[in-house]
Amino acid sequence: MAGGGFPRVPRTRPDRRRADAELSRKGADRMTREEFEGALRAIGARQYHDLHPFHALLHGGKLNKGQVQAWALNRFYYQVSIPRKDLTLMSRVTDPALRREWMHRVLDHDGTGDGSAGGIERWLRLTDGIGLDRGYVTSLKGILPATRFAVDAYVNFVGTRTTLEAVASSLTELFAPAIHEQRIHGFEAYYAFANDATLSYFRKRLDQAPRDVSFGLAYVLDNARTPEHQQQCLDALRFKTEVLWAQLDALHHAYVDPGHIPPGAFVPEGMTPTEYAR
Amino acid sequence: MAGGGFPRVPRTRPDRRRADAELSRKGADRMTREEFEGALRAIGARQYHDLHPFHALLHGGKLNKGQVQAWALNRFYYQVSIPRKDLTLMSRVTDPALRREWMHRVLDHDGTGDGSAGGIERWLRLTDGIGLDRGYVTSLKGILPATRFAVDAYVNFVGTRTTLEAVASSLTELFAPAIHEQRIHGFEAYYAFANDATLSYFRKRLDQAPRDVSFGLAYVLDNARTPEHQQQCLDALRFKTEVLWAQLDALHHAYVDPGHIPPGAFVPEGMTPTEYAR
């Protein structure tokens, strides 16, 4: 089509992302509790990142060491940012009961200092186990800029939106247990690095995520009192799926297909930095 | 390498992004004005987005109508965000002279209302000319989430860093005239949509960018008074190149190679939405 003149064709595409939710709202009526929960879950069915091709490769044993390292290295930035996200949310909450409930998420990630490892430490046991230097991982040097932009967008989201939207954005946890199960089984089946240490993060989250999300889901169902609130919650959850998806798109582009590593980003051993020339 | 056991190899990679600048600083000495300007320009030589493969395709007439539409649609979000970026910067400046100087950037984009089109209107003449509906473009529906995350990161950067860093991040304009020349020539050579209307944005920027950047460069060279200031400016400019690069990575991934369009994003006519299945 190059050089084809691009005849002007006015076009008005429906926003397909919103179509399902809006249909299920039957105009501007408030959805019932069941309809609303169904609309939230439909977002996961449609665009949670377990659908992303990168995860099929990761969980199917199709990635090499350097590609798994790149994933774990970049995902570490998400892990260390989650407590900042949760504290940003809490800093804007006026209800002590909600803050008290939410605090355990921070402790889950940071650890309580009583000898049981928190989520960040567990993730570092994974990066240890796949041959990444801890100092390099925690320096955050080498992560993809797109990882930083997506994760920071999530922190900024909860810092600027309503508490209801911030809580709704956490509801990707509704869909997380299934992907953690797949990951544990895939890692055990295909990768020799799988052991109690490297899998401990995912096994722990199988316990933690359902507790977190049962509170978060009830909060959202109880507090979305208008059609507008419900739409905001759906948009917030959709936004969060986009944050997760964009991280995998960037990994896939840099390290799988076409394998264009951006200037300055992590280059696994055995891969050569992508050459860009004028 | 799947299943290969991933033997642990501690690794300490130098941060290659910083290597050149740090070498040129000879330790922690303040660079001379010439050395500092050279270090700033070296970032452009190394990682300005004229090096990105997407631009080689765009300027070489290798993209089809839908791919050019995807580029122009996404880039529109950058265009409409630049005045917000500049006003965010200005809102934090205490020197009226600097605010007065910076204001013309906003007017360049927004237009002065006296009949001459601003940059946003000029960009819409481009999207008109390649067959995109204005209402759809300005709705911002269909842009890639990664575009939004990268552009918003830029706005947040100037809202949270020092004025010096904010000004330094604008210095990609040092490298812009060359790419605008390439684009004008490439479009004229290869695409039938090229005409005075669709090229007016780029032609105008050939006049505006040198004026903007001569002020910005002098400001940075004058106000980076310590080695730390100089390093902050280099980091800010590098950050900005990453904002630009990440936008092209996302476009390339979605619409060129491997051509995985994220759920909900723009699907050009003639392309089918990427199917993702569990």
HADDOCK unambig.tbl for C-alpha pairs under 7 A between the chains (distance, minus, plus):
assign (segid A and resid 1 and name CA) (segid B and resid 64 and name CA) 4.67 0.50 0.50
assign (segid A and resid 1 and name CA) (segid B and resid 65 and name CA) 6.08 0.50 0.50
assign (segid A and resid 2 and name CA) (segid B and resid 61 and name CA) 5.77 0.50 0.50
assign (segid A and resid 2 and name CA) (segid B and resid 62 and name CA) 6.16 0.50 0.50
assign (segid A and resid 2 and name CA) (segid B and resid 63 and name CA) 5.84 0.50 0.50
assign (segid A and resid 2 and name CA) (segid B and resid 64 and name CA) 4.90 0.50 0.50
assign (segid A and resid 2 and name CA) (segid B and resid 65 and name CA) 6.74 0.50 0.50
assign (segid A and resid 2 and name CA) (segid B and resid 190 and name CA) 6.79 0.50 0.50
assign (segid A and resid 2 and name CA) (segid B and resid 191 and name CA) 6.17 0.50 0.50
assign (segid A and resid 3 and name CA) (segid B and resid 190 and name CA) 5.23 0.50 0.50
assign (segid A and resid 3 and name CA) (segid B and resid 191 and name CA) 3.97 0.50 0.50
assign (segid A and resid 3 and name CA) (segid B and resid 192 and name CA) 5.04 0.50 0.50
assign (segid A and resid 4 and name CA) (segid B and resid 191 and name CA) 6.77 0.50 0.50
assign (segid A and resid 4 and name CA) (segid B and resid 192 and name CA) 6.08 0.50 0.50
assign (segid A and resid 5 and name CA) (segid B and resid 191 and name CA) 6.38 0.50 0.50
assign (segid A and resid 5 and name CA) (segid B and resid 192 and name CA) 4.11 0.50 0.50
assign (segid A and resid 5 and name CA) (segid B and resid 193 and name CA) 5.06 0.50 0.50
assign (segid A and resid 6 and name CA) (segid B and resid 65 and name CA) 6.07 0.50 0.50
assign (segid A and resid 6 and name CA) (segid B and resid 130 and name CA) 5.40 0.50 0.50
assign (segid A and resid 6 and name CA) (segid B and resid 131 and name CA) 6.41 0.50 0.50
assign (segid A and resid 6 and name CA) (segid B and resid 193 and name CA) 6.15 0.50 0.50
assign (segid A and resid 7 and name CA) (segid B and resid 131 and name CA) 6.24 0.50 0.50
assign (segid A and resid 8 and name CA) (segid B and resid 129 and name CA) 6.56 0.50 0.50
assign (segid A and resid 8 and name CA) (segid B and resid 130 and name CA) 6.24 0.50 0.50
assign (segid A and resid 8 and name CA) (segid B and resid 131 and name CA) 3.88 0.50 0.50
assign (segid A and resid 9 and name CA) (segid B and resid 131 and name CA) 5.00 0.50 0.50
assign (segid A and resid 9 and name CA) (segid B and resid 132 and name CA) 6.92 0.50 0.50
assign (segid A and resid 10 and name CA) (segid B and resid 131 and name CA) 6.18 0.50 0.50
assign (segid A and resid 10 and name CA) (segid B and resid 132 and name CA) 6.00 0.50 0.50
assign (segid A and resid 10 and name CA) (segid B and resid 133 and name CA) 4.78 0.50 0.50
assign (segid A and resid 11 and name CA) (segid B and resid 132 and name CA) 6.50 0.50 0.50
assign (segid A and resid 11 and name CA) (segid B and resid 133 and name CA) 5.25 0.50 0.50
assign (segid A and resid 12 and name CA) (segid B and resid 133 and name CA) 6.64 0.50 0.50
assign (segid A and resid 12 and name CA) (segid B and resid 136 and name CA) 6.14 0.50 0.50
assign (segid A and resid 15 and name CA) (segid B and resid 141 and name CA) 6.57 0.50 0.50
assign (segid A and resid 16 and name CA) (segid B and resid 264 and name CA) 5.84 0.50 0.50
assign (segid A and resid 17 and name CA) (segid B and resid 264 and name CA) 4.88 0.50 0.50
assign (segid A and resid 47 and name CA) (segid B and resid 263 and name CA) 6.24 0.50 0.50
assign (segid A and resid 51 and name CA) (segid B and resid 276 and name CA) 5.74 0.50 0.50
assign (segid A and resid 51 and name CA) (segid B and resid 277 and name CA) 5.87 0.50 0.50
assign (segid A and resid 51 and name CA) (segid B and resid 278 and name CA) 5.65 0.50 0.50
assign (segid A and resid 52 and name CA) (segid B and resid 276 and name CA) 6.83 0.50 0.50
assign (segid A and resid 61 and name CA) (segid B and resid 2 and name CA) 5.65 0.50 0.50
assign (segid A and resid 61 and name CA) (segid B and resid 3 and name CA) 6.98 0.50 0.50
assign (segid A and resid 62 and name CA) (segid B and resid 2 and name CA) 5.98 0.50 0.50
assign (segid A and resid 63 and name CA) (segid B and resid 2 and name CA) 5.76 0.50 0.50
assign (segid A and resid 64 and name CA) (segid B and resid 1 and name CA) 4.64 0.50 0.50
assign (segid A and resid 64 and name CA) (segid B and resid 2 and name CA) 4.93 0.50 0.50
assign (segid A and resid 65 and name CA) (segid B and resid 1 and name CA) 6.18 0.50 0.50
assign (segid A and resid 65 and name CA) (segid B and resid 2 and name CA) 6.87 0.50 0.50
assign (segid A and resid 65 and name CA) (segid B and resid 6 and name CA) 6.02 0.50 0.50
assign (segid A and resid 129 and name CA) (segid B and resid 8 and name CA) 6.58 0.50 0.50
assign (segid A and resid 130 and name CA) (segid B and resid 6 and name CA) 5.52 0.50 0.50
assign (segid A and resid 130 and name CA) (segid B and resid 8 and name CA) 6.21 0.50 0.50
assign (segid A and resid 131 and name CA) (segid B and resid 6 and name CA) 6.55 0.50 0.50
assign (segid A and resid 131 and name CA) (segid B and resid 7 and name CA) 6.36 0.50 0.50
assign (segid A and resid 131 and name CA) (segid B and resid 8 and name CA) 3.92 0.50 0.50
assign (segid A and resid 131 and name CA) (segid B and resid 9 and name CA) 4.98 0.50 0.50
assign (segid A and resid 131 and name CA) (segid B and resid 10 and name CA) 6.05 0.50 0.50
assign (segid A and resid 132 and name CA) (segid B and resid 9 and name CA) 6.94 0.50 0.50
assign (segid A and resid 132 and name CA) (segid B and resid 10 and name CA) 5.93 0.50 0.50
assign (segid A and resid 132 and name CA) (segid B and resid 11 and name CA) 6.38 0.50 0.50
assign (segid A and resid 133 and name CA) (segid B and resid 10 and name CA) 4.80 0.50 0.50
assign (segid A and resid 133 and name CA) (segid B and resid 11 and name CA) 5.21 0.50 0.50
assign (segid A and resid 133 and name CA) (segid B and resid 12 and name CA) 6.55 0.50 0.50
assign (segid A and resid 136 and name CA) (segid B and resid 12 and name CA) 6.10 0.50 0.50
assign (segid A and resid 141 and name CA) (segid B and resid 15 and name CA) 6.50 0.50 0.50
assign (segid A and resid 145 and name CA) (segid B and resid 242 and name CA) 6.20 0.50 0.50
assign (segid A and resid 145 and name CA) (segid B and resid 246 and name CA) 6.88 0.50 0.50
assign (segid A and resid 146 and name CA) (segid B and resid 246 and name CA) 5.91 0.50 0.50
assign (segid A and resid 149 and name CA) (segid B and resid 149 and name CA) 5.32 0.50 0.50
assign (segid A and resid 149 and name CA) (segid B and resid 150 and name CA) 5.47 0.50 0.50
assign (segid A and resid 149 and name CA) (segid B and resid 153 and name CA) 5.90 0.50 0.50
assign (segid A and resid 150 and name CA) (segid B and resid 149 and name CA) 5.49 0.50 0.50
assign (segid A and resid 153 and name CA) (segid B and resid 149 and name CA) 5.90 0.50 0.50
assign (segid A and resid 190 and name CA) (segid B and resid 2 and name CA) 6.78 0.50 0.50
assign (segid A and resid 190 and name CA) (segid B and resid 3 and name CA) 5.14 0.50 0.50
assign (segid A and resid 191 and name CA) (segid B and resid 2 and name CA) 6.25 0.50 0.50
assign (segid A and resid 191 and name CA) (segid B and resid 3 and name CA) 3.99 0.50 0.50
assign (segid A and resid 191 and name CA) (segid B and resid 4 and name CA) 6.76 0.50 0.50
assign (segid A and resid 191 and name CA) (segid B and resid 5 and name CA) 6.31 0.50 0.50
assign (segid A and resid 192 and name CA) (segid B and resid 3 and name CA) 5.20 0.50 0.50
assign (segid A and resid 192 and name CA) (segid B and resid 4 and name CA) 6.20 0.50 0.50
assign (segid A and resid 192 and name CA) (segid B and resid 5 and name CA) 4.11 0.50 0.50
assign (segid A and resid 193 and name CA) (segid B and resid 5 and name CA) 5.19 0.50 0.50
assign (segid A and resid 193 and name CA) (segid B and resid 6 and name CA) 6.17 0.50 0.50
assign (segid A and resid 242 and name CA) (segid B and resid 145 and name CA) 6.19 0.50 0.50
assign (segid A and resid 246 and name CA) (segid B and resid 145 and name CA) 6.88 0.50 0.50
assign (segid A and resid 246 and name CA) (segid B and resid 146 and name CA) 5.91 0.50 0.50
assign (segid A and resid 253 and name CA) (segid B and resid 253 and name CA) 6.04 0.50 0.50
assign (segid A and resid 257 and name CA) (segid B and resid 258 and name CA) 6.16 0.50 0.50
assign (segid A and resid 258 and name CA) (segid B and resid 257 and name CA) 6.17 0.50 0.50
assign (segid A and resid 258 and name CA) (segid B and resid 258 and name CA) 6.46 0.50 0.50
assign (segid A and resid 263 and name CA) (segid B and resid 47 and name CA) 6.25 0.50 0.50
assign (segid A and resid 264 and name CA) (segid B and resid 16 and name CA) 5.78 0.50 0.50
assign (segid A and resid 264 and name CA) (segid B and resid 17 and name CA) 4.83 0.50 0.50
assign (segid A and resid 276 and name CA) (segid B and resid 51 and name CA) 5.74 0.50 0.50
assign (segid A and resid 276 and name CA) (segid B and resid 52 and name CA) 6.83 0.50 0.50
assign (segid A and resid 277 and name CA) (segid B and resid 51 and name CA) 5.87 0.50 0.50
assign (segid A and resid 278 and name CA) (segid B and resid 51 and name CA) 5.63 0.50 0.50
